[in-house]
Amino acid sequence: MKFLITGATGLVGRALTVQLLAEGHSYNFLTTRKQQLDSDPQGKGFYWNVKEGVLDESCFQGVDCIIHLAGASISKRWTKAYKKEILDSRVAGTELLANGLKTLEGKHQVKQLIAASAVGIYPSSTELLKEEDAQQNPQTFMEKVVFYWEQSMDRFSELGIGIAKIRIGLVLAQEGGVLATLKIPTQLGLGAAFGNGKQGQSWIHITDLVNLFMTAATARWTGIYNAVAPNPVSQKNLMKALAKALKRPYFMPPLPGFFITMLTGEMSALVLESHWISAQKVIDKGFVFLYPELEASLQDIYQKTGK
Ligand SMILES: NC(=O)c1ccc[n+]([C@@H]2O[C@H](COP(=O)([O-])OP(=O)(O)OC[C@H]3O[C@@H](n4cnc5c(N)ncnc54)[C@H](OP(=O)(O)O)[C@@H]3O)[C@@H](O)[C@H]2O)c1
């Protein structure tokens, strides 16, 4: 198959393109950075600029499936202007892709969109376990971002293209992502839970996430799927397991929630909110997790890097 990948230069995209090639597929990719266009000898790069509505439509040539991962990072400070960028890069980016395909109607062969979404669409809750059909009534900034992002994906169904929305949890990977941030205090022996530490953390090993994207694409899944391991943990247990994997002590008291909110503002939601998310739907589809347990995932990750 031939793919078009957006966000191919990011954490998930880099791992995905490696797997794609390993499975004998080929890909084009879209990047917002012109210097990245020739950075990948395996894939053909095309430029787009979401803000200016610029898209090189030759990126769709020969493509069967789009894997759409692009979006401005949510880990930068949420100023008013940056919040707009988080939302626009996702909603306007998705619409730009759909508009590009619409102008090519009858002259492209794209049959499927596999799009990244996030478990942040679910309201924070101590309840076990949120399924994909949970009612949506977005209230917080992050819930609204993901809600409108998913809504923009529906443009593709008007074009007769199958859509799979993949609601991703915290991605655990060797480099980057949430572990890169949590690792710093933990390596100093200062790892601590945030708030009361009881909030649910729904995580997924990057290998499982990449396999899930590949399965969704090759088996032509449509609908909404949670991309989380079947065993979410409390925030406190995540920090404890990380300290254990890094062979560091874990003794610090939790950092009070008000202190984190004082330092990071609304963005504190990222670590204080609770998401216990179900993996049952993908399991029922026959998906097999290589890393269903947190400890084994962290062991794999830190064995590979040697820390
Ligand atoms: N990592 C996680 O834990 C996690 C959890 C839930 C959901 N997700 C979602 O999954 C997707 C992939 O995650 P990731 O961790 O791989 O993200 P990432 O490392 O931040 O990469 C995202 C990519 O999006 C592109 N991008 C950045 N700003 C953009 C903008 N303003 N307009 C258009 N494209 C832009 C960049 O590609 P270029 O610079 O080449 O344009 C970048 O490589 C993201 O949409 C993310 O929100 C991730």
The ligand as an ORCA input file, in Angstrom:
! r2SCAN-3c Opt
* xyz 0 1
  N       2.446     11.390     22.199
  C       1.360     11.214     22.955
  O       1.457     10.806     24.149
  C      -0.008     11.477     22.361
  C      -1.143     11.200     23.153
  C      -2.410     11.445     22.627
  C      -2.540     11.965     21.351
  N      -1.434     12.235     20.616
  C      -1.615     12.832     19.274
  O      -1.013     12.008     18.294
  C      -0.420     12.810     17.260
  C       1.034     12.394     17.091
  O       1.678     12.537     18.361
  P       3.252     12.754     18.490
  O       3.594     12.512     19.916
  O       3.963     12.014     17.421
  O       3.356     14.322     18.215
  P       4.676     15.179     17.909
  O       5.913     14.415     18.203
  O       4.479     16.505     18.593
  O       4.607     15.372     16.308
  C       3.540     16.041     15.720
  C       3.907     16.467     14.315
  O       2.929     17.421     13.882
  C       3.520     18.372     13.017
  N       3.132     19.729     13.454
  C       3.584     20.429     14.524
  N       3.010     21.646     14.565
  C       2.174     21.705     13.494
  C       1.312     22.700     12.989
  N       1.192     23.889     13.589
  N       0.604     22.437     11.853
  C       0.714     21.215     11.248
  N       1.542     20.247     11.663
  C       2.251     20.486     12.780
  C       5.026     18.227     13.128
  O       5.513     17.803     11.853
  P       6.333     18.807     10.882
  O       7.175     19.643     11.792
  O       7.117     17.900     10.018
  O       5.294     19.589     10.166
  C       5.244     17.168     14.195
  O       6.254     16.279     13.844
  C      -0.552     14.264     17.700
  O      -1.611     14.870     16.987
  C      -0.890     14.176     19.181
  O      -1.734     15.230     19.641
  C      -0.163     11.999     21.080
*
